[in-house]
Amino acid sequence: MSGYTITALTVRGDGVAATAEGGEPLRCCLRDANAGEDLVLFNYAPPLPDGSPYQERGAVFTHAGPCAGPESDGYPTQWVGRPQVLRAYDARGWIHPATRVHDGTDPDAVIASVLAHPEVVEVHSRNVAYGCYMFTITR
């Protein structure tokens, strides 16, 4: 662990039932789905303070049924090497200039550099290609 906490989704929304083809990023256990797993794809609004002008919604995958959650409390091992946007937010819920795109090879170092800015209170990891919310990072 590197001085931060990663939070996976613990909620499920009404959405579209799907059977995994394999590789879908699951926000409940922070790993890629295996082919044949029962999933749900639903619309989710990542947590930001009320009134944040950056509040948005997007589609996320979770298991359709119960999930044990992430295997560890560190950076998701299956997602090391996956390019991500680390979108930093201040206490108002405004995007902070510490926001970074990283190639996934050393996520701990990039996360540390973003959290080094004292104004940053929360970071959302997002998929580069689709812009989808992946998980929340806090100190």
N, C-alpha and C positions, 0 to 999 in steps of 0.2 A: 504494500500500500504506500502511496506517495503523497500523503497529506491532503487527499481529497476523497469525496464520497460520490459514487455513481448510483443513481436511483433509476431502477427499471419501473415499468408500468405495473401497477397492481390492479388496475381497473380493466373491465371489458366493456365495450360499447355495442350497441345494436349495429349490425353491419351486414356484410355479405359473407356467408359461409364459403369456405374454399378448402380444397385439398392441396397441400403443398406439392409443388413440382420439385422443390429442393432449392435451398438458397435464399428463401424469403427471410429478411431480418426480423426476428421475433423480439418485440420490445418487452415481453414479460420475463424472458430468461436470458436475453442479450446473447443470442446465438442464432445461427442460420438454421432454418427449418430443414428437416429431413423429408425426402419424398414420401408422400402418403400421410403425413400428419394432418389432423383436422385443425384448421385455422379459422379465424375471423378477421376480416379487413374492415376497419371502421374509422370514422372520422374523429380525430382527437385534437384538442387544444392544449399544447404544453403549458405548464403553469407559469404565469407572469402576474405581477401585481395588477389589481383592477385598474382599468383606465389606461393600461399600457397601449400606446399607439402601434406596437409591434405584435400584438396578440393575433395569432393566425391559427387556422385549422388545417389538418392534412390527414391523409390516410396512413394507418399503421396496421401491422400484422401482430396478432397475439395468438396463443393457443386458444382453441374454442372452449376447452374445458380447463380444469385446474392445472396449475403450473407450479413447480417447486421454486421458481425464481432462478436468478443467476447462480452459477456454480461457485463464484467467488465474488468478493467485493471490490476487486480491482478492475482494470480495463478489460473488456471482453476479449478473451484470448482468440476467438475465431475472427475478430474484427481487427486485430493487429495487421497492418499492411493494407487496410481498406482506407482510401482517402476519405476524409471527413472535413466538414466545416465545423469549427468550434466557435459558435456565436456567443459572444460575451454580453452580459446585461448588467446594468447598474441597478441600484436600489429602486429607481423609478420604473424599471422595466424597459429602459431605453437601450438600444444596441450600443455597446461600448467599442471604441476603436481597437481594443485588444483582440477583436475577432480575427481568427486565422483559418486558413485552409492548410491542412497538413496531409502528407502522403501516407500516414499510418505507420511509418517505420519506427517512430519513437514517440508514441502518444503521451507518455508520462512527461517528457521534456516539454512538449508543446503545451500541454495542460498547465504545467508549472509556470511557463512563461505567461500564459493568459491570466492565471490566478495571482501572479506577482503584482498585478495592478490592484491596489487596495480598493478602488471603486467597483471592481467586478465582484458581484455577489452570487452570480449564477451563470453557468455556461450550458448551452444546449448543443449536443453533438447532432449534426445533421448530415444526411446523405448528400454527397456532392452532386450527383446526376439528377436526382429527383427532388432534392430539398427537404426530404422527409425527416421529421424528428426521430432521433434514435434513443437518446437518454439525456438525463440532467446530471450535471457535475456541480458540486458545491464544495466549499472548504470543509 
